[in-house]
Structure formats: C-alpha cells, structure tokens
Amino acid sequence: LPVTRLLVAHLYLDLGQPNKARLYLANARTQTRDDADLLLWIARTCQQYPDLQQLGIDICRGLVAREPESFPNALCLADLYACAGREKLAIMEARGIVETWPDDGFAMARAAEVFQRFKHWDEAIDALEKATCRGDAGVIDSWRYRIAGLHVSAGRPENAVDIYKDLIANTDNDVIRSLSRKDLAETCAIELLSEGNFDQAANALIDAEMNGDGEAVLNVLGRVATDRISLEDSS
C-alpha cells in the first residue's frame, strides 16, 4: 500500500537516510498518481530534505499542470523552489500566485514569504498590503506588523514608524503590541538615528516608551542625545 511505503520512507528520514527514503517515496508516487492530496503530501515531505527536493519539484510540476486552479499546488511548488535556492523560479511562481489569487489574503501573505526570502522587499510589501484588505480581522495586525518590518529591512524605517505607532495604540493583540513597541524603540529608532533623522528617532522612542514612567522617558531621551552627539562627531 502507498501509505505503508510512506511510513517506511519517514522511518528512513528519521534515521537520516534520505536516499533510501527516496526509493519508497518514488514508489508511493507511482502508486498514487490519481490521488492529488497524497501526492501533495509527498511533495511537502520532500521539501524539508535537500536530497529529496527535486523529487518534490517534479511531483508539484505534474500537479500544477493537472490542476492549475489549485492554490495549494502552486504554493507548494513556489516553496520547493525557494527551499532549493532556485530564486528565479520561486519568484516566478510567487508572482503567479499574486496574479491568480488576488482576492485571497492568505495566498497574498504566503507569496510575500517567498518574496521576503529573496529580499524582494517591495513585492513582499505589496502582497501583504493586498492581504490586509482581504484577510480576516484576526490576522490583519500580524500582517501589518510584518509590513513594518519589511520597510525596516528595505532601509525605509520612516515608513514603519506610523504602522508601529498605530499597532501600539489600536491592536487587540497584546503580543503584536509588545513586539511593535520593542521594534519601534530598538530597531526603527536606531535605523532613523543612523540616517540622521534625530527628531523622528526621538518621537519613535517616546511613543514606544509612553507607557513607562518619567524616569524611563528621560533615559530614552538621554540615549537619543548620546547617539546624536556620537553620530555628529563621527560625521
């Protein structure tokens, strides 16, 4: 039975013997050509192991050709290319996802992960912004938090400030609020200081620490002053 072969393959994978696992996975693939769900499961299993990624890619290519309307198949192929370090093909598949499922917030968010992996910051931001217009309320703030981080990674911390401030003030997610406050103070402000945007850095730090006491605010302002002097002296 194909399932038995898959179980044996997993045993070999657990033992660190992917070459033996490949034989059982390939055999299971042959016996399950009509079971798209099982084939996708095999491909996802291959994704985790460099020695098996090409087998997973071959399976996913067949699935996409057979069912081009299937988002899980397209995503699996994009992920496999990404895990294998095949940037051009991974980006091509991610762009295809954006074009084919523009009204699916989850699809946009997953495509953004592929763009982010290869530092295609603007495409990742664009995909996530589309996701925030289409996703469930429970995940939108987490996507907005990711957008802010992408702006910082892209060297545009000033674009992240308002997002972090809005999340701190309005999100119902305590974890997102805490992370936003931390990133606003530690990441965003440092980037702003390095660019010479001292006023924005000071405001970012104050906003991030606004729930603290007066002494905490004075410490933050002292940090800004110290960094400003050292930066100006080094210029």
Salt bridges, closest charged atoms under 4 A:
ASP58 OD1 - ARG61 NH1 3.87
ASP79 OD2 - ARG44 NH1 2.87
ASP79 OD2 - ARG110 NH2 3.10
GLU87 OE2 - HIS120 NE2 3.05
ASP103 OD1 - ARG134 NE 3.49
GLU113 OE1 - ARG110 NE 3.08
ASP122 OD1 - ARG156 NH2 2.69
GLU123 OE2 - ARG95 NE 2.74
GLU123 OE1 - HIS120 ND1 3.04
ASP126 OD2 - LYS130 NZ 3.38
ASP166 OD2 - ARG144 NH1 2.82
ASP174 OD1 - ARG177 NH1 2.78
GLU186 OE1 - LYS182 NZ 3.32
ASP207 OD2 - LYS165 NZ 3.27
ASP227 OD2 - ARG223 NE 3.99
GLU232 OE2 - ARG228 NE 3.29
